[in-house]
Amino acid sequence: MINIKAIRNNIGANALNVVLNAFFQLISVPIFLKYWGVDLYGEWLVLISLTAYFAMSDIGLNTVTINEFSIAYARKQYDRCNVLFNNTLFFILSVFVFSLVITFIFCFLFNISQIFKFSLISEATSELIIICLIIQVFSGMVSGLFDSIYRATDKNARAIMINNYIRLAENIILILGIIIGLEIHVLILFYIAPKLLGLFYKSFKSRNYFSLKIGFQYFELFEFKKIIIPAFSFLSFPVGNSIILQGFTLLINFTLGSTAVVLYNTTRTLINFVKTGLTLINSSIWPEFSLAFGRNDFNVMKKLHRVSVASSFYFSLVACFLFFLLGEPIYLFWIKNKIEFNQILFYCFLITLISNTVWYTSSVVLASTNKHKAFSLYYLIACCLSIISGYIIIKVTSVITFVPLALLVIDVFLILIVLKQSFKIVHDRFDVFFKYLINFPFSIFGEIKSRLLKK
C-alpha cells in the first residue's frame, strides 16, 4: 500500500520550507538595503554567488547516493548502504580539502576586493567570508548525505524539518546581526554555525535509525564507479535549467532589449509560482518511489505514479483557470502598475505550464530510481532546441509575445519519452493510465461524497 502518512508528512515539511523561504526572501531584501545600503549588499551578493558554484561540486553524487541507499535498504543490503555512504562521504571530503587549498592559494596570489572592485568589504574580510561559506556549503553536503538514512527509514519528513530549523536559524542570525550592527566578519562566523550544528545533530540522531560504520575500509572503487555516471547525468538538469532561465534572458536582452527582459521575467516568475506546488508534490513522493522500487513493489509504484501525475495535472489546470480569470489584476498589483500587462504572453506561458506538467511529475519515477541517464540527455538536447526555437520566433515576429511557445519544444520532445520510460519501470500501460487520468476528478468527487454521507 501507498504510505499515505509518510507522503502527508513530507508535504507538510516541504510546505513549511516553501513558506519560510518565501517569507525571508520578502523581508530580507528591505532589511539589507536599510541597514547595509546598496553597495555593501551588492558586495555581499557577489561573495555569496562566488561560493554558490561549490554547491555543484558533488556532481549530483548526493542525489544518486540517497536514491541507491533507499533502494539498498529496502532490499536489506545494509553492507552496501555503508559502502554507498562512505564512498560519497570520502568524495565530498576530498573535494572540500581540494577547494580549500585552491581558495587559500588564490587568496594568497590575488586581492579579491580589488578584483571585484569592493570599496566596503576589505580583503581579509572577503577571504574570511569565502572560506566560511565554503565550509557551510560542504557541511551542508555532508548533512544532506545523512538524509539518506532518514529517507530509507521512513523519517524523511524529520530530516526536512531539521533542515527547516537550520535555515530558520541562519536567517534569524543574519537578520538580527544586520539590525544590531554586527561587524560582517563576526556575523559570518555566527551565520555558518547552524549548518555545522545541524550536521552534528543529524549524525548523532541517525544512529537510532541505522548502524552506520564510517571508515576507509568501507570505500569500494567498483561501487563508486557504478554511481558516477548517474551522478554526472544529474548535472544535465541544472545546466538545462540555466539554458532556459539565463539563456532566454540573454537572448531577449540582445534581440529585444532590457524592457522586454523585465516583462518576460516578471511574467515567468508569476507563472512559476504554480510550479512551487508541483515541486512540492514531486519532492514529497520521491522517497516513496525509491523505497517501493527497492522492494520491487511495482503495484505501489504504479498507483503512486498515476495519483501524483493526475494530481499535478489537475492542479495545474485549476491554477491556469484561476490565472486566466485573475492573472491581469494580480500581475498589475504585484508590479505596482509599472509594467504594461501582455495578455497573449501571459496565456502562452499558461499553455506551457499545462504541457510541462504532463511529464514533469512522471520524471520523478526516473530520477528516484536512478534511471534518468537517457532522460537527462534528452532534457539537455530539448533545452538547446528550445532556445534555438525562441531565437527563430523572435526573428520571425520581432516581438516577445510568442516566445514562451518555444518552451513547448521541451514538452513535445519529452512527454512521450518520459512517460514511456516511466510506464516501463512501474509496469503500466498508456491506455489504462489515460483512462485513470480522465476519471480521476470523478473518483475524487465520489470519494468525498461517500465520506460526507458516512458523517
C-alpha positions in Angstrom: 0.0 0.0 0.0 1.0 3.6 -0.6 2.4 5.1 2.6 -0.1 8.0 2.9 1.2 9.1 6.3 4.8 9.5 5.0 3.7 11.4 2.0 1.5 13.7 4.1 4.3 14.3 6.5 6.7 15.1 3.5 4.2 17.5 2.1 3.8 19.3 5.4 7.5 19.6 6.0 8.2 20.7 2.4 5.4 23.2 2.5 6.9 24.8 5.6 10.2 25.0 3.7 8.5 26.9 0.9 6.7 29.3 3.4 10.0 30.0 5.2 11.9 30.7 2.0 9.2 33.0 0.7 8.9 34.9 4.0 12.6 35.5 4.4 13.0 36.5 0.8 10.3 39.1 1.2 11.7 40.6 4.4 15.4 40.2 4.0 15.9 42.5 0.9 14.4 45.6 2.5 16.4 44.9 5.7 19.7 44.5 3.8 19.0 47.8 1.9 18.0 49.7 5.0 20.9 48.7 7.3 23.7 47.9 4.8 22.8 50.0 1.8 23.0 49.1 -1.9 26.8 49.0 -2.1 27.5 46.7 0.8 24.6 44.5 0.0 25.9 44.2 -3.6 29.3 43.2 -2.4 27.8 40.5 -0.1 25.8 39.1 -3.1 28.9 38.8 -5.2 30.6 36.8 -2.5 27.5 34.6 -2.0 27.3 33.9 -5.7 31.0 33.0 -5.9 30.6 30.2 -3.3 27.3 29.1 -4.7 29.2 27.3 -7.5 30.8 25.0 -5.0 27.4 23.5 -4.3 27.6 21.8 -7.6 30.9 20.2 -6.9 29.3 16.9 -5.6 28.4 16.4 -9.3 25.0 15.0 -8.3 26.6 12.2 -6.2 24.5 13.0 -3.1 21.2 12.6 -5.0 22.2 9.3 -6.6 23.6 8.0 -3.2 20.4 8.9 -1.4 18.4 7.0 -4.0 20.6 4.0 -4.0 20.8 3.9 -0.2 17.0 3.8 0.0 16.8 1.1 -2.6 19.6 -1.0 -0.9 18.0 -0.5 2.5 14.6 -1.7 1.2 16.4 -4.8 -0.1 18.1 -5.3 3.3 21.5 -4.8 1.7 22.9 -3.0 4.7 26.5 -3.6 3.9 26.0 -1.9 0.6 24.4 1.0 2.4 27.6 1.5 4.4 29.7 1.4 1.2 27.5 3.9 -0.6 27.6 6.3 2.3 31.4 6.1 2.8 32.1 6.4 -0.9 30.2 9.7 -1.2 31.5 10.9 2.2 35.1 10.5 1.2 34.5 12.1 -2.2 32.9 15.2 -0.6 35.7 15.5 2.0 38.3 15.2 -0.8 36.7 17.9 -2.9 36.3 20.0 0.3 40.0 19.8 1.1 40.9 20.5 -2.6 38.6 23.5 -2.7 40.1 25.0 0.5 43.6 24.5 -0.8 42.7 26.2 -4.1 41.0 29.0 -2.3 43.9 29.6 0.0 46.3 29.7 -3.0 44.0 32.1 -4.9 43.7 34.4 -1.9 47.4 34.4 -1.4 48.1 35.3 -5.0 45.3 37.8 -5.6 43.4 40.5 -3.8 39.7 39.5 -4.0 38.5 43.0 -3.1 40.5 44.6 -5.9 39.4 42.0 -8.5 35.7 42.7 -7.8 36.2 46.4 -7.0 34.9 46.2 -3.4 35.0 49.5 -1.6 33.4 48.5 1.7 34.5 44.9 2.4 38.2 44.6 3.0 40.5 41.9 1.5 40.8 40.0 4.8 37.1 40.0 5.4 36.3 38.9 1.9 38.7 36.0 2.3 37.1 35.0 5.6 33.6 35.2 4.2 34.5 33.0 1.2 36.2 30.4 3.4 33.3 30.3 5.9 30.8 30.0 3.1 32.8 27.1 1.6 32.7 25.4 5.0 29.0 26.0 5.1 28.4 24.6 1.6 30.3 21.4 2.2 28.9 20.8 5.7 25.5 21.1 4.0 26.5 18.4 1.6 27.5 16.0 4.3 24.4 16.9 6.2 22.4 16.1 3.1 24.2 12.7 2.9 22.8 11.8 6.3 19.4 12.4 4.8 19.8 9.1 3.1 19.4 7.3 6.4 16.3 9.3 7.3 14.8 8.7 3.9 15.4 5.0 3.8 13.9 4.5 7.3 10.7 6.5 6.6 12.0 9.5 8.6 12.3 11.8 5.6 10.0 14.5 6.9 12.1 14.6 10.1 15.2 15.3 8.1 13.3 18.1 6.1 12.2 19.6 9.4 15.8 19.6 10.7 16.8 21.4 7.5 14.0 23.9 8.0 15.2 24.7 11.6 18.7 25.1 10.2 17.5 27.5 7.6 15.3 29.4 10.0 18.3 29.8 12.4 20.5 31.0 9.6 18.0 33.7 8.5 17.3 34.8 12.1 21.0 35.2 12.8 21.6 37.0 9.6 18.8 39.5 10.0 19.4 40.1 13.7 23.1 40.5 13.1 22.4 43.1 10.4 19.9 45.0 12.6 22.1 45.2 15.7 25.1 46.2 13.6 27.4 43.2 14.0 30.7 43.6 12.1 30.4 41.4 9.0 33.5 39.3 9.9 31.8 38.4 13.2 28.4 37.9 11.6 29.7 35.3 9.1 31.0 33.1 12.0 27.6 33.1 13.7 25.9 32.6 10.3 27.6 29.3 9.5 27.1 27.8 13.0 23.5 26.4 12.4 24.7 24.3 9.5 27.5 22.8 11.5 25.3 22.1 14.5 22.7 20.6 12.2 25.3 18.3 10.8 26.4 17.1 14.2 22.8 16.6 15.3 21.9 14.6 12.3 24.9 12.4 12.6 24.2 11.7 16.2 20.4 11.2 15.9 20.7 8.9 12.8 22.4 6.3 14.9 19.0 5.5 16.3 17.8 4.5 12.8 20.8 2.8 11.2 24.0 1.3 12.4 26.3 3.3 10.2 30.0 2.4 10.1 32.5 5.0 8.8 36.0 4.1 7.8 38.2 3.9 4.7 37.8 0.1 4.7 34.2 0.6 3.5 35.3 2.5 0.4 34.8 0.4 -2.8 36.1 1.7 -6.1 33.9 -0.6 -8.1 30.7 0.6 -6.4 31.9 4.2 -6.7 32.3 3.8 -10.5 28.8 2.4 -10.7 27.1 5.6 -9.4 29.4 8.1 -11.1 27.7 8.1 -14.4 24.2 8.6 -13.0 25.7 11.3 -10.8 27.1 13.2 -13.8 23.8 12.7 -15.5 22.1 14.8 -12.8 24.2 17.7 -13.8 22.3 18.0 -17.0 19.3 19.3 -15.1 20.9 22.4 -13.6 22.7 23.0 -16.9 19.4 22.7 -18.8 17.7 25.0 -16.3 20.4 27.6 -16.7 19.8 27.5 -20.5 16.1 28.0 -20.0 16.4 30.7 -17.3 19.5 32.7 -18.1 19.6 31.7 -21.8 16.2 33.2 -22.6 17.0 36.3 -20.6 20.2 36.9 -22.5 18.5 36.1 -25.9 15.7 38.6 -25.2 18.1 41.2 -24.0 20.3 41.0 -27.1 17.3 41.0 -29.5 14.5 43.0 -27.9 16.2 45.0 -25.2 16.0 45.2 -21.4 12.4 46.3 -21.2 11.3 43.1 -22.9 13.5 41.2 -20.4 11.7 42.7 -17.5 8.3 41.9 -19.0 9.3 38.3 -19.8 10.9 37.6 -16.5 8.2 39.1 -14.3 5.5 37.2 -16.2 7.5 34.0 -16.0 8.1 34.5 -12.3 4.4 34.8 -11.6 3.6 31.7 -13.6 6.4 29.7 -12.0 4.7 30.3 -8.6 2.4 27.5 -9.6 5.4 25.2 -10.2 6.1 25.6 -6.4 3.1 23.4 -5.8 4.2 20.9 -8.4 7.7 20.7 -6.9 6.1 20.2 -3.5 4.3 17.1 -4.9 7.5 15.8 -6.6 9.8 16.1 -3.6 7.2 14.5 -1.3 6.6 11.4 -3.4 10.3 10.9 -4.4 11.3 8.9 -1.3 8.3 6.6 -1.6 9.3 5.7 -5.2 12.8 4.8 -4.2 11.6 2.5 -1.4 8.9 0.9 -3.4 11.4 0.2 -6.2 13.8 -1.3 -3.7 11.1 -3.7 -2.5 10.1 -4.5 -6.2 6.6 -3.3 -5.2 5.6 -2.2 -8.7 1.9 -2.1 -7.8 2.6 0.7 -5.3 4.8 2.5 -7.9 2.1 2.3 -10.5 -0.6 3.6 -8.2 1.7 6.4 -6.9 2.6 7.4 -10.4 -1.0 7.6 -11.5 -2.2 9.6 -8.5 0.8 12.0 -8.5 0.7 12.8 -12.2 -3.1 13.2 -12.1 -2.9 15.4 -9.1 -0.3 17.6 -10.7 -2.1 17.8 -14.0 -5.5 18.9 -12.5 -3.7 21.2 -10.0 -2.1 23.0 -13.0 -5.5 23.1 -14.8 -7.2 24.7 -11.9 -4.3 27.2 -11.3 -4.3 28.1 -15.0 -8.0 28.7 -15.0 -7.7 31.0 -12.0 -4.8 32.8 -13.6 -6.9 33.1 -16.8 -9.6 34.9 -14.8 -7.4 36.9 -12.4 -3.9 37.0 -13.9 -4.0 40.6 -15.1 -5.1 42.2 -11.8 -2.7 40.0 -9.8 0.2 40.9 -12.1 -0.5 44.6 -12.1 -0.9 44.7 -8.3 2.3 42.8 -7.9 4.4 45.1 -10.1 2.6 48.2 -8.9 1.4 49.0 -12.5 4.9 49.9 -13.5 4.8 47.4 -16.5 2.1 47.0 -19.0 0.4 43.6 -18.9 0.9 41.5 -22.1 -2.2 39.2 -22.2 -1.0 36.9 -25.0 2.4 36.5 -23.5 0.7 35.5 -20.2 -1.6 33.0 -22.0 1.3 31.5 -23.8 3.0 30.8 -20.5 -0.1 29.2 -19.2 -0.2 26.8 -22.2 3.4 25.7 -21.5 2.6 25.2 -17.8 -0.1 22.6 -18.6 2.1 20.8 -21.2 5.1 20.8 -18.8 3.0 19.2 -16.0 2.4 16.0 -18.2 6.0 14.8 -18.0 7.4 16.8 -15.0 5.9 14.7 -12.2 6.3 11.5 -14.2 10.0 12.1 -14.4 10.3 11.6 -10.6 10.0 7.8 -11.4 13.2 8.0 -13.4 15.1 10.3 -11.0 14.2 8.5 -7.8 15.3 5.1 -9.2 18.5 6.4 -10.9 17.1 5.5 -14.3 17.4 9.1 -15.6 20.6 8.8 -17.8 18.8 8.9 -21.1 16.2 11.4 -19.9 18.9 13.8 -18.7 20.5 13.8 -22.1 17.2 14.3 -23.9 16.4 17.1 -21.5 19.6 18.9 -22.3 19.0 18.5 -26.0 15.4 19.7 -25.7 16.6 22.8 -23.8 19.1 23.7 -26.6 16.4 23.2 -29.3 14.0 25.3 -27.2 16.3 28.4 -27.1 17.0 28.0 -30.9 13.3 28.0 -31.4 13.0 31.1 -29.3 15.5 32.8 -31.5 13.6 31.9 -34.6 10.3 33.1 -33.1 11.8 36.5 -32.2 13.4 36.8 -35.7 10.1 36.0 -37.4 7.7 38.0 -35.2 10.1 40.7 -33.8 8.0 40.7 -30.6 8.2 38.9 -27.2 4.6 37.8 -27.2 5.0 34.3 -28.6 8.5 33.5 -27.1 7.1 31.1 -24.4 5.8 28.8 -27.1 9.5 27.9 -27.7 9.3 26.0 -24.4 6.7 23.7 -26.0 9.6 22.1 -27.8 10.8 20.7 -24.5 7.4 19.3 -23.6 6.7 17.8 -27.0 10.2 16.3 -27.0 9.9 14.8 -23.5 6.3 13.8 -23.0 6.4 10.5 -24.9 10.0 9.8 -23.9 9.4 10.3 -20.1 6.0 8.6 -20.0 7.2 5.6 -22.0 10.2 5.0 -19.7 8.1 5.6 -16.6 5.4 3.1 -17.7 8.2 0.6 -18.3 9.5 1.0 -14.7 6.1 1.0 -12.9 4.7 -1.8 -15.2 1.8 0.4 -16.5 0.1 0.8 -19.9 -0.8 4.1 -21.6 -4.4 3.2 -22.3 -5.1 2.2 -18.7 -3.1 5.3 -17.4 -5.0 7.7 -19.7 -8.4 6.2 -18.6 -7.4 6.7 -15.0 -6.3 10.3 -15.7 -9.7 11.1 -17.3 -11.7 9.5 -14.5 -9.5 11.0 -11.7 -11.7 14.0 -10.8 -14.9 11.9 -10.8 -13.3 9.3 -8.4 -12.1 12.1 -6.1 -15.6 13.7 -6.0 -17.1 10.3 -5.5 -14.8 9.6 -2.5 -15.6 13.0 -1.0 -19.3 12.4 -1.4 -19.2 9.0 0.2 -17.2 10.3 3.2 -19.7 13.1 3.7 -22.6 10.7 3.6 -20.9 8.5 6.2 -20.7 11.5 8.5 
